[in-house]
Amino acid sequence: MQLTDQQLEAVTSDNPYTIVVAGAGAGKTTMLAARVAWLVENGEPPDSILALVFTRMAASHLRKRIEAACPEARGAWISTLHSFAATRLAEGERVASDADVAAVFQSLYKGRQRLTTRRRPAMRKLERSIMRHEAGLDHDDGEALEVMRQRLREQARVLECGATPSWDLVPLALRGRLPHFRHVLVDEYQDCTPNEAAMVSELRGVSLTAVGDPRQSIFTWRGGSPEAIPNCWPTQEARIIQMSKCHRFGPELAARANMVSDALEFSGITGEGPAGSVETIEGSVSEAVAKIGEPGKTAILCRTNMECAEIEAELGGLAVHVKRDPTVPLHSAADEVERVEKLGQVAICTVHTSKGLEWDHVIVVWHQSYASGKKEDIRTLYVALTRSRKTLLELRREGIQA
């Protein structure tokens, strides 16, 4: 496996805490795979190593890279954070699908089993409380959450389905006894909630490698933080390594991304990948797709799911709005992207869904929030602009005030 000097420094770090600030396209998956292989080649048992990521697709890609680099590392634990937490459930317990959880959520407000007005919080307030509970942040809707748990257990007995909601997995894992791994690696650390970060710290034995990018912190609403990288641990205890050489795209796309990161007061990335093109156009989405001419290698990135649905309707069977399957436990929208590409269709998704993904061609649909000046919106635009390998079109749709 060929590594840059920056990647090699991270792979061979012998510090108990290693923080890798990895810019977009800097090859962090390659680095993580190489580190697992290096540890095994230097005598560490594969099952003493745990690598945690955010999607099943990312876990699959990482596992393949590790096994290609070092077949002896096949026994290393590669998992999403939630899937790992699910391994701590008691025997016989299963994870509920989002569809089952949503049905129980609705039962609090509609039908014969609805709670009295006094006992039920406003719907949006309860949604926020569920997120805060999962993240490890304070909330005051514990009673409603307990009613949901009870109803999920009752439903599971009748339908023989999972009873544990995904938002309870990490909190439950933290209450139990977690195993220790000699070496723990975690990707996208800036997106970890306080509970997820606590679980990662509890798992660590000899070394912990955290990889992330403050410029790509777009999940603060669920407890992530741009300050998590590079401030995971006291600076005097951690080795901080910068990976700023981008191999995904060349200088043209890097220059556009750096214009945005400058507003965040972060250093830029160096585009060392293939040359590409950046263009701002006005017109329809269908015109933008036709301009590129390779639907199976193209993604359209929107700010909201509502925009995604509108564009899917406009393009018909040429494109698919990529969403998670609510009937499959722990399923994410990112897991659907490869299927859409194989069908030769354009993938339409929100910027948040696109996190960690890349395409040859990307159409970023302009949204007024990108000009708001708010750091979360600037970081969201940065993520959108760094998903392309070759062609980046910034589209301002005709006749639409986004």
C-alpha positions in Angstrom: 0.0 0.0 0.0 1.6 3.3 -1.1 1.4 6.0 1.5 2.2 9.7 1.6 4.6 11.0 4.3 1.5 12.4 6.1 -0.3 9.0 6.0 2.8 7.1 7.1 3.2 9.3 10.1 -0.3 8.6 11.2 0.0 4.8 10.4 3.1 4.3 12.5 2.3 6.6 15.5 3.1 5.0 18.8 1.5 7.7 20.9 -1.4 6.6 23.2 -3.5 9.3 21.6 -3.2 10.2 17.9 -5.4 12.9 16.4 -5.4 13.0 12.6 -6.9 16.1 11.1 -7.7 14.8 7.6 -8.9 17.1 4.9 -11.4 16.1 2.2 -9.9 13.4 -0.1 -6.7 13.1 2.0 -7.0 9.3 2.0 -8.1 8.6 5.5 -9.7 5.2 4.6 -6.3 4.2 3.2 -4.6 5.4 6.3 -7.0 3.6 8.7 -6.6 0.4 6.7 -2.8 0.7 6.6 -2.7 1.3 10.4 -4.7 -1.8 11.1 -2.4 -3.8 8.8 0.7 -2.2 10.4 -0.4 -3.1 13.9 -1.0 -6.7 12.9 2.2 -7.0 11.0 4.0 -5.7 14.2 2.5 -8.5 16.3 -0.8 -7.2 17.5 -3.6 -9.8 17.5 -6.3 -8.8 15.0 -9.1 -9.3 17.5 -7.5 -6.7 19.8 -8.1 -4.0 17.2 -11.4 -2.1 16.7 -12.2 0.4 14.0 -15.4 2.4 14.2 -17.1 4.2 11.4 -20.5 5.8 10.7 -22.1 3.7 7.9 -22.1 0.1 6.8 -20.8 1.1 3.4 -17.8 2.7 5.0 -17.3 -0.4 7.2 -17.4 -2.6 4.1 -14.9 -0.5 2.2 -12.5 -0.3 5.1 -12.7 -4.1 5.7 -11.9 -4.7 2.0 -8.9 -2.4 2.1 -7.6 -4.0 5.3 -7.9 -7.6 4.0 -6.2 -6.6 0.7 -3.3 -5.0 2.5 -2.9 -7.7 5.1 -5.0 -10.9 4.9 -3.8 -11.8 8.5 -5.8 -8.8 9.8 -9.1 -10.4 8.8 -10.1 -10.9 12.4 -10.0 -7.2 13.3 -13.3 -5.7 14.4 -14.7 -3.3 11.8 -18.1 -1.8 12.7 -20.4 1.2 12.8 -20.8 2.8 16.2 -24.4 1.7 16.4 -23.8 -1.8 15.2 -21.0 -2.2 17.8 -23.3 -0.8 20.6 -26.0 -3.4 19.4 -23.5 -6.2 20.2 -23.9 -5.2 23.9 -27.6 -6.0 24.0 -28.7 -8.9 26.1 -29.2 -12.3 24.4 -32.4 -12.4 22.4 -32.8 -8.6 22.2 -32.9 -7.1 18.8 -32.9 -3.6 17.3 -36.2 -2.1 16.2 -36.6 -0.7 12.7 -37.2 3.0 12.2 -40.6 2.2 10.8 -41.6 0.3 14.0 -40.2 3.2 16.2 -42.1 5.8 14.1 -45.4 3.8 14.5 -45.0 3.8 18.3 -44.0 7.5 18.2 -47.3 8.3 16.3 -49.3 6.2 18.8 -48.5 8.7 21.5 -50.4 11.4 19.6 -53.1 9.5 17.6 -55.5 6.6 18.1 -56.9 4.9 21.2 -53.5 4.7 22.9 -52.7 8.3 22.6 -51.4 10.0 25.8 -53.3 12.7 27.5 -52.3 16.2 26.7 -50.7 16.6 30.1 -48.5 13.6 29.6 -47.3 14.1 26.1 -44.8 16.8 25.0 -45.2 18.6 21.7 -44.2 16.3 18.8 -41.1 18.4 17.8 -40.0 18.7 21.4 -40.1 14.9 21.8 -38.1 14.5 18.6 -35.5 16.8 20.0 -35.5 15.0 23.3 -34.9 11.7 21.6 -31.9 13.1 19.8 -30.6 14.7 23.1 -31.1 11.4 24.9 -29.1 9.5 22.3 -26.4 12.1 22.4 -26.1 12.2 26.1 -27.5 15.7 26.5 -30.1 16.9 29.1 -33.8 16.7 28.3 -37.0 16.5 30.4 -39.1 13.9 28.4 -38.0 10.8 30.1 -41.6 9.6 30.8 -42.6 9.7 27.1 -39.5 7.9 26.1 -40.2 5.1 28.7 -43.8 4.8 27.3 -42.3 4.3 23.8 -39.9 1.6 25.2 -42.8 -0.2 26.8 -44.9 -0.1 23.6 -42.0 -1.3 21.5 -41.5 -4.3 23.9 -45.3 -5.1 23.6 -45.1 -4.8 19.8 -42.1 -7.1 19.7 -43.8 -9.8 21.6 -46.7 -9.8 19.2 -44.9 -9.3 15.9 -41.6 -11.0 16.8 -39.6 -7.9 15.8 -36.9 -5.8 17.5 -37.7 -3.9 20.6 -34.7 -1.7 21.2 -34.8 1.7 19.4 -31.5 2.8 17.8 -31.5 5.9 20.0 -31.1 3.7 23.0 -28.2 1.6 21.8 -25.2 3.8 22.8 -26.8 4.9 26.2 -27.5 1.2 27.0 -23.9 0.2 26.0 -22.5 2.9 28.3 -24.5 1.6 31.2 -23.1 -1.9 30.8 -19.6 -3.3 30.9 -17.7 -2.5 27.7 -14.8 -4.6 26.5 -11.4 -3.2 26.1 -9.5 -3.3 22.8 -5.7 -2.7 22.7 -6.1 -0.4 19.8 -9.2 1.7 18.8 -9.6 3.7 15.7 -12.6 6.0 15.0 -13.4 7.8 11.8 -15.3 11.1 11.5 -14.7 11.9 15.2 -16.1 15.4 14.8 -19.5 13.9 14.2 -19.5 11.8 17.5 -22.0 12.8 20.1 -20.8 13.1 23.7 -22.2 9.6 24.4 -20.4 8.1 21.3 -17.1 9.9 22.3 -17.5 8.5 25.9 -18.0 5.0 24.5 -14.9 5.3 22.3 -12.9 6.4 25.3 -14.2 3.5 27.4 -13.2 0.9 24.8 -9.5 2.1 24.5 -6.7 0.0 25.9 -3.2 1.0 24.6 -3.9 3.5 21.8 -6.7 5.5 20.4 -6.6 7.0 16.9 -9.2 9.7 16.1 -9.6 10.9 12.5 -11.7 13.8 11.5 -12.0 17.3 10.0 -13.5 20.4 11.8 -14.3 21.8 8.3 -16.7 18.9 7.8 -18.6 19.1 11.1 -22.2 19.3 9.9 -24.0 17.3 12.6 -23.8 19.7 15.5 -27.6 19.5 15.8 -27.2 15.8 17.0 -24.3 16.6 19.3 -21.2 16.6 17.0 -18.7 19.5 17.3 -16.0 21.0 15.2 -14.0 21.5 18.4 -13.8 17.7 18.9 -11.0 17.7 16.4 -8.2 18.5 17.3 -9.3 18.9 20.9 -10.2 15.3 21.8 -7.8 15.1 24.6 -5.3 17.4 26.4 -2.8 18.6 23.8 0.2 17.5 25.9 -1.1 13.9 25.8 -1.9 13.8 22.1 0.0 13.6 18.9 -1.7 15.8 16.2 -1.0 14.9 12.6 -2.2 17.0 9.6 -3.2 15.3 6.4 -3.8 18.1 3.9 -2.9 16.5 0.5 -6.1 15.7 -1.4 -5.9 12.9 -3.8 -9.6 12.9 -4.7 -9.4 16.0 -7.0 -6.9 18.4 -8.4 -6.1 22.1 -7.8 -9.2 23.5 -9.5 -11.6 21.9 -7.1 -9.3 22.4 -4.1 -9.2 26.2 -4.9 -13.0 26.4 -4.7 -13.1 24.4 -1.5 -10.4 26.6 0.1 -12.4 29.7 -0.7 -15.0 28.3 1.6 -12.7 27.0 4.3 -11.0 30.5 4.4 -14.3 31.8 5.9 -13.9 29.2 8.7 -10.4 30.4 9.3 -8.9 26.9 8.6 -5.9 26.1 6.5 -6.6 24.9 3.0 -6.0 21.5 1.2 -3.6 20.9 -1.6 -5.3 19.3 -4.7 -3.0 16.6 -5.9 -5.5 14.5 -7.7 -6.6 14.6 -11.4 -7.4 17.9 -13.0 -11.1 18.8 -12.9 -13.5 21.6 -13.7 -15.5 24.0 -11.6 -18.4 26.0 -13.1 -21.4 28.0 -11.8 -24.4 27.7 -14.1 -28.0 28.9 -14.2 -30.8 26.7 -15.6 -32.7 23.6 -14.9 -31.4 20.4 -13.2 -32.2 18.4 -16.3 -29.9 20.8 -18.3 -27.1 20.3 -15.8 -27.4 16.5 -15.9 -27.4 16.6 -19.7 -24.3 18.9 -19.7 -22.4 16.2 -17.8 -23.8 13.2 -19.7 -22.8 10.4 -17.3 -25.9 9.8 -15.1 -24.5 6.7 -13.3 -21.5 8.7 -12.1 -23.3 11.8 -11.1 -24.8 13.1 -7.8 -27.1 16.0 -7.2 -26.7 17.5 -3.7 -29.5 19.4 -2.1 -29.9 21.2 1.3 -33.2 19.6 2.1 -35.2 16.4 1.4 -38.0 18.5 0.0 -35.7 19.8 -2.7 -34.5 16.2 -3.4 -38.1 15.1 -3.9 -38.9 18.0 -6.3 -35.8 17.2 -8.4 -36.6 13.5 -8.5 -40.0 14.3 -9.9 -38.5 16.7 -12.4 -36.0 14.1 -13.7 -38.3 11.1 -13.6 -36.7 7.7 -13.9 -33.3 9.2 -14.7 -32.6 9.8 -11.0 -33.4 8.4 -7.6 -33.8 10.3 -4.3 -31.5 8.2 -2.0 -33.1 7.6 1.3 -32.7 5.1 4.1 -35.0 2.1 4.3 -37.0 2.5 7.5 -37.9 -1.2 7.6 -34.2 -2.3 8.0 -32.7 -1.7 11.4 -29.6 0.5 11.4 -29.9 1.2 7.7 -28.5 4.5 6.3 -29.2 6.3 3.1 -25.5 6.1 2.2 -25.9 2.3 2.0 -28.2 2.8 -1.0 -25.8 4.8 -3.1 -23.9 2.0 -4.7 -27.2 0.3 -5.8 -28.3 3.5 -7.6 -24.9 3.8 -9.3 -25.1 0.3 -10.6 -28.5 1.0 -12.2 -26.9 3.9 -14.1 -29.1 6.5 -12.4 -28.3 9.9 -10.9 -28.1 9.9 -7.1 -30.1 12.7 -5.5 -29.4 13.3 -1.8 -29.0 15.9 0.9 -25.5 17.1 1.6 -25.7 15.4 5.0 -26.4 12.0 3.3 -23.4 12.6 1.0 -21.0 12.9 3.8 -18.1 10.5 3.3 -19.1 9.7 -0.3 -17.7 10.8 -3.7 -18.7 10.8 -7.3 -17.0 11.7 -10.6 -19.5 14.5 -11.2 -21.4 16.5 -8.6 -24.1 19.1 -9.1 -24.5 21.3 -6.0 -28.0 22.9 -6.0 -27.5 26.4 -4.6 -29.5 27.2 -1.4 -29.9 30.6 0.3 -28.5 29.2 3.6 -25.1 28.9 2.0 -24.9 32.7 2.0 -26.1 33.1 5.6 -22.6 33.5 7.1 -23.4 30.9 9.8 -20.6 28.5 10.3 -22.8 25.4 10.2 -24.0 26.5 6.8 -20.5 27.3 5.5 -19.3 23.8 6.6 -22.3 22.2 4.9 -21.4 24.0 1.6 -17.8 22.9 2.1 -18.8 19.2 2.4 -21.0 19.6 -0.8 -18.1 21.1 -2.8 -15.6 18.4 -1.9 -17.6 15.3 -3.0 -16.6 15.5 -6.7 -13.5 13.9 -8.3 -13.7 15.6 -11.7 -16.7 17.9 -12.4 -18.3 20.4 -10.0 -21.3 22.3 -11.2 -22.9 24.9 -8.8 -26.4 25.2 -10.1 -28.7 28.2 -9.6 -32.1 26.9 -10.7 -34.1 29.2 -13.0 -37.1 30.8 -11.5 -36.5 29.3 -8.0 -35.5 31.4 -5.0 -33.8 28.6 -3.0 
